[in-house]
Amino acid sequence: MRTKLSTSEERRPLVIAAAMTAFARNGYRGTTVADVAAEAGISSAYVFKLFPSKEQLFVGALDACFDRVVDALGRGAESTADHSPDGVLDAMGGAYAELIADRTLLMLQVHAQSAADIPEIGAALRRGYGRVTEFAASRSGATDAAVQRFIAFGQLCHLLVTLDLDAATEPWAKALSAGIRHPDFAATTAKPRSNPEGGAL
């Protein structure tokens, strides 16, 4: 017998999705609970019933973001025929590059970094990066140095995407983006071009 979800349980994913969109658009400080409520099509009072503070609402959105990141890395690892540590990391990096074609997930992480001085958000961000780092290490079997490069290249990918440096022609931009390419965000069905070093987050 299927258990019927309460109204709160049914609406919680809707509110989380709305929070991801709203916070990714204007950041933690530039977004109100009323903005999230409007995005979700419900009242602010109902949002506060599910998440008693804006900090908890942002953390809920950030936790959901990292859930999607870890799921994507897992799918990438499962899809590769090269099961060497480097091969698995490279496949994970390609899966992550596809994932952040949805700029909501990318910008939510960027905004979280800018609000990491808020204890609850800083703790959630460390928890999320911890999950990603531990998953990449355990799933790939790679060395600590290789996992460090994987995370570092992922952060560089964030910079390249937010500044749209893939298409930039300046020498400094070419130096930063050399060997790191992403799916065409204007055509998300395009096949991603993997980064030979791997890289996510």
N, C-alpha and C positions, 0 to 999 in steps of 0.2 A: 504494500500500500504506500502510495506516495504521500509524504508529509506536506501539508499545505503551508507555504511560507506566510509569515505575518506580513502586513503591509510594510512595516519598517524594514524587514529583511528583503522584500522585493524592491524597495526604493533605494536601499543603500548603494547597490551598484550604479544606479542611475545618478545618484548624487556624487559618487566618486568620479564617474565619467565626466559629469558637468564640472566638477572641481578641477580635474586635469585640464580641461579645455580653458576654463576661466583663468586659472593660475598661470598656465603656459602663455596666455595672451598678455597679461599685465603684471605678472609676478606676485609674490606674497604680499608685499606692502601696497601694491596698486590695486588689489582685488579685495572686495568686501564679501561677506557672507551673503549679502543681498544679491551681489553679482552672480554668485554660484547658484543661489536659489532661482534667479531669473533664467539662468542657463538650463536648469533642470525642470523649470516650469512648475515649481512648488513654492511654498511660503518659506520665508527665512526662519520662522518659528519651527517649521518641520525639520529644516536642516540642523538647527540647534538641538532638536530632540535627538538626532542621530549622532551629531558631533558637537559637544558642548562648547567648543572654542574653535576659533579660526585656525589655531595651531594644530589642533587635532584633525581638522578637515584637510589641511595641507599635508600633514603626515600621512593621512589615509590615501590621498592622491599619490604621494611619492612612493609609498609602499606598493601600491597597485602598479605604478610605473616600473619598479624594479621586478615585480612579479612577471611582467611582460618581457623585460630584458632577459631574465633567467630562462624563461620559456623559449625565447628566440634562440638563445645560445644553445640550449638543449636540442632544438630542432636542427640547428646548423651542424652540431656535432654528429647527430644521427644521420645526416644526409651525405656525409663525405665518405668517399671510398678510401681515402688516405687516413689511416688510423694512427699515424705517427703523432707525437705531441705537436709538432709544427703544423701538420695537416689538420688536426682537430682545431687548433687555435685559429688557423686561417679560415676554416669553414665557419667557426663562430664569428669571426670578424666580418665575413661576408653577410651572415645572417643579421648581425647588428646594423650593418650599413643599410640593409633593406628596411629594418625596423625603424630607423630614424628618418626614413623618407617621410614618416609621419612626424612633422616638426613639433607636434604637441609633446611627444615624449622627450624630444631633445631639449626644447625650451623649458620644460618643467624641471629638468635636471640643472640647466643653466641657472634658472631662477632660484632653485634650492641652494646652489652654491653661494649665491649672493645673500641668502638669508640664513646661512649656516651659523651665524652668531646667536641665533635664537636657539636655546638649548634643545627643545624638542625637535626642531628641524635638523640641527647639526647631528643629533643622535640618530635620526632616521636616515640621514645621508650616509653616515658612517656605517650604519647597519646595511644599507643597500649596497654600498661598494664592497663591504665585507662579504656579502652573499655572492656577488659577482666574482670577486677575486677567488674565493674558496671554491666556487663551482668551476671556474676556468681551470684552476689548478688540479682539482680532483678528477674532472672529466677528461682532461687532456693528458695528465701525467707529466706535464712540462715542468721544467726547473723554475725556481723562484725568479731567476733572471728573465726567463722567457715570458712568464706571466706578468712581470713588471713591464716589459716592453709592450705586451698586449694591452694592458691598461693605459700605458702612456700614449700609445698610438691612438687609442680610443679617444683620449682627451684632445689630442691633436685633430682628430676627425671632427670633434665638436666645433673646434675653432674654424676649420676649413668650411664646414657646412654653414655655420652662423654668419660667416663673412663672405660666403659664396666664392671661395677662393679657387674652386675647381676650374672656373672659367677665367680666372684672372691671368693677366699676361705680364705683370711686373716681375722682375727677376726675384725679388724677395718672396713673392707669393709662389712662384714656381719652385723655389728652394724648399719652402715649407710643404708643398703638396706633392713633391716628387715621390712617385711610387705608391701614393695613396689616392685611390679613386673611389667614387661612390656611384650608386645608381643614378640615373637621370631623374631628378625629382619632378621634372615636368612631365615625365612619362614613366610612371612607377612600374609599368610592366616590363621595362627594359631590364635585361639581364645584368646583375651587378658585376663590376670588374673587381676582383678580389685584390686586397693588399697583400703583397708577398710576405709581409711581416705579421699578418693578422692584425687584430686590434679591435677592441670594443671598450666603450666607456673611457 
